[in-house]
Structure formats: structure tokens, C-alpha cells
Amino acid sequence: MAGSIRAFAAGLTPNIRGAAWMLASALAFTAMTTLVKFLGADYSPALQTFYRQVAGILVLAPIIVRDWRRAFYTTRPWILLFRSGAGTLAMILNFYAYQKMPLADANALSFTRSLWLAPLAFFVLRETLGPLRIGATVVGFAGVLLMLTPSGHFSLGVPALAALASAFLFALTITGMKVMARDHSPFTLLVYAAVLGLVFSIPPAVFVWRWPHPVDLLLLVIMGVLGVVTQACYIKGMQIGDAAAMAPIDYTRLVFAVGAGFVLFREVPGIRTIIGAAIVVGATLYITWREHVAAKRQAATLAAAVAEDVQAIDAVGEA
């Protein structure tokens, strides 16, 4: 049975296999956020974040033990500390938003992470931003404003601010990852994010600590494992498929969130939420496509330059 499944998967194109992993990531994410909301009445976001980080450590522990020196090798610990602290705070704020807001609304605001990346890329990474990318970012934030208008489905309250702050902090961790990836392996970054994330999640969890009932403990552990599964499936999908083709599939979690919110919590998104979310998704997809085109153009230019160098060396050798 397993062999036939592997044979079937091997016959699929990389983009189709990547899409399957991305859909699995979206489903796992929806299940996780549903549990976050369901358990929110009794367990604070800080406590849920603690259990999420514990699950990550349990999954990574066997791999860390096999080669702990490589896992923890770093030349820039302060950036890793800052990145992990920002990531932990982002997760707490994100869980708070999912507890207090409709699932679809919180999902829609979480997509602003890609919009925050543009100004961070300019100020932190010193990347050049073209007018089209700047325009797409402005249009995307206009969609956010549409969702947050007082006459819309929800207004700019504390949960919405938490969602936007969480998206900004997650964008900050991604920017930090781009900086650290120049001389650190993805495995090292993942290990530090899990270990330091657990350390940073302990103090806020202690202040709101309560011992969970057996059933709640099981649900909290499942929630944490689903968070790890979400991340693992997302990375696998991006590795197998083309990034530009995979990015739109990640937005299926908005569709799943609408369905889960309606069936389980009787949540119905308003028209301005739907229109605003469509604007945000469209803007982020355009930014992703532009980055993909720019990366391919840069790779082609580099390949052409290498080819010219090789031809020049061959010409000198023949002379």
C-alpha cells in the first residue's frame, strides 16, 4: 500500500506534489487555530504558546541529540535571541487574535505579513523597491483599512491591533532569517527558534499558569503538534514546488477558516471583510510574483555572466 502511494506520488509533477504539501499545511493550520479558539476560554494565549513550543522541542529533540554541536553552532547569538523573542511575542499576539476574532478575520489580517516585508526589506536588508512593489504594498494596506472601517464587519480594536502587530513581528523574524541564512543552516535556525522560543514562553505562561484537565491537555498537545506539522508541510511544499506556484495555495487557509468558523462557531464574514481580504491576498500574490520574476532574472544574468567568463577563459587558453 505504502509502495503504491509512493509510486503514484513519484509520477506527479513537482508542483502538484508541492501543492499537496501546501494544502496539508493549510488544513493543519486551520485545525490548530480552531483548537486555539476552542480552548481560549480557559487557557490564555501565553499558556497555549508554551504548549506549542513544548511540542516543537519534543519533535526536534531526537534530531538535536544526534548532532547537537551543529544544531547550536552560531556566530551571531544576539540576532537569534532577538528573532526568537520577536517570534514568541508574535505567536502570543497571534493566538490572542484568533481567540477574540472570527477565524476568517484573523486569517485575513495575518496575510499582511507579506506586506510588512516590503518596508523591512528596504530599511533592514537595503533592498531596492520598485514603484510596482511599493504600489502593491500600499494597495494591500488599503485593503486592511477597508476591513477595519467602523462600518465594516469588525473595527480597529485590541484583537485587530494584536493581529497586525503579530504579522509585523513575524515579518521581522523572516527578515532576520534572511540575514542569518547567509551563514547559518535552516536546521540551526529552526533549532534556535524552538529552544529559545520555549525559554521565552515560560515567564508569561507562569503568570497565567493552570493545570489542564486530561482532555484539555490532550487537545493542547494536539494543538502544538499541529503547529509543527503546519510548519513542516509548508517548508516541504516550498522545497518541492515552485515558490510562485505554491504561494497562492497557502491562501486556501482563508477558505478553510471561513468554513470552520461557520460550522463550529457560527461566524459569517461581512462583505467588507471579504473585499478587503481579496485586496490583501491579491496584493501579496502580486508581490510574490514580482519577487519570483526578479529572482529568475537575477539567476539568468548570473548564469550569462558565468558563461561569458568561461568563454573568455577558453579563448585565452586557445590563444
N, C-alpha and C positions, 0 to 999 in steps of 0.2 A: 504494500500500500504506500509506504513512505517513498519507496523507489520510484513508483509510478508518478507520484506527485512531483518529485524532484525532476523526473524526465519531462513532465509536462511544463514545469516552470522553466527548464532549460531551453525549451523550444520557443518561449516567448521573447519578444524584443526587450532590451534593457529598459526602455521607457515604460512598458506595460508592467514589468516586474517592479520597477521603482514606484509606479503608481499604486500597485497593490500594497507596498510597504507604507506609502503615504496615507492611504485610506485606513490602514490598520492603526497608524499613528493618530489620525483624526478621531477614529472610534474610541481608542483608548483614552484620548484626551477628554472626549465628551463624557465617558463613563467616570473618569476621575473628577471632573468638575461637578458632575451630578452628585457624587458622593460628598464633595466639599460642601455643596449647598444643603444636602440632606442632613449632614452631621453638624451644620453650622449653628444650630440652636443650642447645642450642648458643648461644642468644642471650638475654641477660638481659632482664628487664622494662625496665630503663633504656634499653638499646640499641633494643629494639622501640619504646619510646615516642619515641625520637629519629626513627626512620624514619617513624612515624605522623605526627609533626609536620612533617617534611620534605614528605610527601605533601600535607598541608594547605596548606602555603605554595605548592607548585607549582600547585595547583588555583586558589588565590586570587590568585596573582601577576598574571595579566592584568587582573583586575578592580581590583586595588590600583593598578596603574600608571596606569589611566585616570583615576583621581581620588584621588591619594594624600593630598591635603590633607584631604578629607572623611573618608577612611579612618582617619586618625590624629588627627583633632581630638578633644580631650578636655579637660575642666576638672578631672578628678579622677584623675590618673595613679596615685596611690598605691593607690587601691582596685583599679584594673585590674592593677597589679603583684601585689597580694595575691591577687586572684581567679585570675590566670594561674598563680601559683606553687602555689596550692592545687589547681588543675586538673591541673597537670603531676604533682604528687605523687600525686594521686588516680588518674591513669592508670597510673603505675608500680605502685602497690599493686594496682590492678585487674588488670593483666596478670600480676602475680605470683600472684594468687589463681587466675586461670584456668589458669596453668601447673601449679600444685600441687594443685588441687582438681578433682573431676569437674565437667564443664561445667554440668550441671543445678544442682549445689550452689552454685557460684559465681554463677550467674544468679539463683538464689533469694535469696541474700544481697544481690545488687545492688539488688533491689527495695526494700530498706529505705531507699533514698534518699528516697522519698516520706514515710516515717515520720519521718526526721530533719528534714524540712521544717517539721513542726508546732512543735517547740520552738524552732527557729531563727526561724520567723515571729513567735513570741511575744517572744523576747528581743532579736532584731535589728530586725525590722520593726515591733514593737509592735502586732502584730495581736491581736485578741481571739479566744481559743479557747473554743468552746462545750464543754459536757460530752460531747456525742456525738463530736466530733472528738478530744478527749482520750482518750475511751474506746476509739475505733478505733485510735489510736496505741498505747495500752497493749496491746490485744489483738494488734496486729501484732507488737510486740516479744515477746509471749508465744510467738507462732509461731516467732520466731527462736530463743528459748530451747529450744523443743521440738526444733528441728533440731540444736542444739548440745549436747544432753544426751549424756553419755558413752556411754550405751547406744544412742544413735541411729546414723545412718549415718556421721556424722563428728562430731568434738568440737571444742572451742574451742582450736584450735592457732593457730600463726602465720598460716597461709593464711587461716583464717576471720577472724581479727582484722584482717588486711590487707583482706579484702573489706568488713568492716564499716566500717573507717576510710576506705576508698575511697568507700563510699556516703555517709558523713558529709561528706567533703570535697567530693564532687560536689554534695551538697545545699547546702553553703556557697557554692559557685560560683553555683548557681541563685539563692540568696538575694541574693548580690552583683549578679547580673544584674537582679533585680527593682529593686534600688536604683538601679543605673546606667541602667536603661531609662527612668527618668523624664526624663532629659535627654541620652541617647545613643541613636543608632540601632542596630538589631540588627546592621547591617553593620559598624559601628565596633567593637562588642563582639566580633564574630566575627574581625575582623582582628587585634585586640589579643590575643585568645586564641590565635590561630595563631602570630603573630610572637613574642610573649613566651613562649608555650609551647615554641617551638623553642629560644629562648635559654636557658630554664631547663632544658631536657632535655639540653643539651650537656655540662655538667660531670659529671653522673652517668654519661653514656654514655662519656665519655673514660676513666673509671676501669675500665671493663669492655670497652673497645673491642677489636674484632677485625674484620678484613676478611672480609666474607662471600664465599662461593663464588658464581659466577654464578647458579646455580639458586636459591640461598638469597636472593641479592639481589633476584631477580625476585619471589620469594614475599614478601619484606619490603616491596617496593614495592606489590604487590597488597594486602597487609595494610593498608598505610597508606591506599591509595585506597579500600578497603572501609570504613575508618573515616570518611572524608569522605562517602562515599555514604550510610552509615548516618545521619549527622547531617543531610545534605541531604534525604533522603527523609522523615525524621521531621519536620523543620520544614515541608516541603511538605504532608505529611498533616495536620498540625495547623492549617495555614493554610486548607486546603480544607474539611476536615470539622469537625464539632462536637467540641470538646475532650472532652466527657463520653463521646461515642460512640467516639472514637479511642483513649482511654486503655486500654480492655480489650484492644484489638488488639495493643498493644505487648507484652502478656504472652504472645503466641504464641511469642516467642523462647524461653520456657522449654520449650515443647513441642519446638521445633526443636533446642534444646540437648540434651534427652533423646535425641532421635533421632540427632543427630550423635555424642553421647557413646557411645551403644550401638553404632552401626555402625562408628565409626572407632577408638574406644578401649576398647570392651567395658565401658563404665560402666553400672551399673544402680543407680538411686537407691533408697535404703531407704524403708520405709514412713513413718518419722518425718520424713524429708526431704520426702516428698510431702505429708503432712498439714500440716507446718509451712509449706511453701511456699504451700499453699492458703490457710492463715490469713493469711499476709503479703499475698498477692495480694488476698484478699477485703477486708482492712482498707484497703489502699491504694486499691482501687476505690471503697470507700465514702467515703474522704476526698476523692477526686477528684469524686465525685458531689455531695457536700455543698458543695464549693467552687464547682462549676458552678451549683448551685441558688442559693447565696448571691450569686454574680456576677449571675445573671439577676434576682434580687430587687432587688439594688442598682441595676442598669440600669433596671428598671421604675420604681423610686422616683425616680431622677433624671429619667426621661422625664416622669413625672407632675408633678414639681416645675417642670420647664421649661414644661410645658403650662399649669400654673396661672399662672406668671409671664406667659406670652403672653396669657392671657385677662385678667389684671389690666391689662396694658398696653393691650389693645384696649378694655377698659371705660373706662379713663381717657381714651383718645382719643375715644371716642364721647360722653363727658360734656363 
